[in-house]
């Protein structure tokens, strides 16, 4: 069985080979060499366990599963890293997965996200994690807000990723509200942020459940995602939502040269024609040079929950 591990931001995934420590093991006679080896291995394992138990960055925590080439997975707004459970089970025998949990989402303590900006500091934390743990241009799979973060990472730190799979995200989310620039987006974004901040926890829980009815089709998926949203710190969610609506990555898209696959959903229940949805994503990503847009039918925003088989098929194609 492959055991998930917590990897600290401030240390390498494995202890350095030149680690030195003062130990009574040095006094054990040579004739006890076998016993010495056993004790040394045990001692080394204790050092390794302690390293894994050290505090992780105050913006993200990372769960590592599997062995092989590295993949970083970033969930969306108010989501748990458990959104990637199916993909982790599918891939952990062939890849080493670094599954991000954003502080303040889905019951994770808000830590440094308790105040101030959320999105850019989280992107910076992911970059630091990649550098500190010496990941060499991993592939990145992301959803929603995580997709925006992936675009920011690829633009700001091109050495951090070799390829992106983005699941239903946009470079500028406020086009969904009919605006085309950041200044016009700010009033509505601020109103939505302030509404969430002013809500009681009960009202917040109800509003999140209502919104998610339009984002996931299956009753079980709705129950799961609603639980994540309700468990999220609403202040972190409110501020991250404001940033999501007021960050415009379209001018930076031409700088992203790596291959990018964008999966986007369509479902007849939304009332939007396929052609309209196709045009939205094609226009939004028009200036991205090395892209592939793939529509997943009979799905809402959480494609991995609404069409899990199709999703895993597309993941496998992306990784080839």
C-alpha positions, -999 to +999 in steps of 0.1 A: +000+000+000+012+035-008+010+057+023+002+094+019+028+116+034+028+152+046+058+170+032+071+202+049+077+233+028+109+241+046+127+208+042+136+184+014+113+155+010+142+132+021+168+139+047+202+149+033+227+121+028+254+140+047+232+144+078+255+142+109+245+138+145+261+129+177+249+094+188+258+067+213+258+044+183+294+054+177+304+036+209+289+002+199+317-024+193+323-036+157+313-072+166+278-058+171+277-045+135+244-061+126+227-047+157+244-013+150+229-013+114+194-020+128+197+008+153+211+032+127+182+024+103+157+029+131+173+062+141+173+074+105+136+066+103+129+086+134+148+116+119+127+112+087+094+110+106+103+141+126+111+160+094+077+151+080+060+163+112+075+198+110+051+227+103+042+232+067+039+266+050+012+288+065-005+292+031-008+256+020-004+221+032+006+193+008-001+156+008+022+134-012+011+102-026+027+077-050+060+074-067+072+085-102+071+118-122+058+147-102+023+162-106+010+191-085-028+193-080-046+225-070-082+226-059-107+254-064-124+280-042-137+266-009-128+231-020-110+203-003-080+185-017-103+155-015-117+167-048-087+148-063-092+115-045-103+096-076-074+109-096-050+101-068-062+065-066-059+063-104-024+077-107-005+070-075+010+038-088+027+057-117+032+093-104+042+112-073+012+135-065+016+167-046-019+175-035-024+211-023-048+222+004-053+260+006-054+274+041-089+284+052-107+261+027-127+230+036-120+232+073-082+238+070-071+265+095-068+299+078-033+306+092-017+334+071-048+336+049-068+349+079-063+384+066-051+402+035-047+388+000-051+351-006-045+342-043-010+357-050+005+346-017-008+311-024+008+311-058+040+322-041+037+294-016+033+268-044+063+281-061+083+279-029+071+243-023+082+233-058+116+250-054+123+237-018+114+201-027+133+203-059+105+193-082+117+197-118+090+213-139+061+191-128+028+188-146+001+208-129-036+198-127-060+224-113-097+234-110-115+267-109-096+292-087-068+267-088-068+270-126-063+308-123-034+301-098-019+277-123-020+303-150-004+328-127+023+303-117+031+294-153+033+331-163+053+343-133+075+312-128+077+294-162+103+270-148+078+256-123+056+237-147+060+217-179+023+214-188-011+225-174-044+207-172-070+233-162-105+221-153-132+248-159-114+280-152-111+313-170-083+339-172-108+366-162-139+353-144-158+385-145-166+380-182-194+358-168-209+390-154-208+407-187-178+430-179-145+431-198-121+450-175-110+449-139-123+484-130-158+475-141-156+442-122-146+457-088-180+470-077-198+437-081-168+418-067-168+440-037-205+437-031-203+399-033-173+399-009-191+422+016-223+401+014-204+370+025-186+388+052-219+402+066-237+368+066-243+347+097-228+313+094-263+298+089-270+322+060-236+316+045-241+278+046-275+282+029-262+305+002-232+282-006-255+252-010-278+272-033-249+283-055-234+248-057-267+234-071-256+251-103-221+237-101-225+200-096-252+176-109-251+146-086-269+147-052-238+131-036-215+156-052-236+184-041-236+171-005-198+167-006-190+201-021-215+219+001-198+204+032-164+217+020-178+252+014-196+254+047-165+242+065-144+269+048-136+301+066-160+326+050-136+355+054-110+336+034-136+326+008-149+362+005-115+377-001-104+350-025-137+354-044-130+391-048-095+384-061-109+357-084-132+383-100-106+411-102-076+393-115-073+394-153-047+370-167-056+376-204-027+400-211-002+375-197-015+345-217+009+350-246+038+346-222+028+310-213+045+288-239+040+254-223+011+231-234-022+239-217-053+217-219-085+233-208-115+211-199-148+230-198-184+217-192-217+220-209-251+208-198-285+214-213-299+222-179-280+255-179-301+268-209-270+280-227-264+268-262-233+248-269-221+273-294-223+301-268-203+282-243-177+272-269-173+308-279-169+319-242-139+297-237-124+301-271-125+339-268-112+339-233-082+318-241-076+332-276-042+346-270-028+314-252-005+300-279-002+263-271-036+253-260-062+225-264-098+232-255-120+202-248-157+203-239-171+178-215-209+173-221-235+165-194-214+182-167-214+213-146-184+230-130-171+199-110-163+178-140-144+153-119-175+146-099-202+148-127-182+128-154-155+109-135-148+084-163-145+111-189-123+131-166-099+103-160-097+096-197-087+132-204-062+131-175-045+101-191-044+117-225-029+149-209-002+129-193+009+110-224 
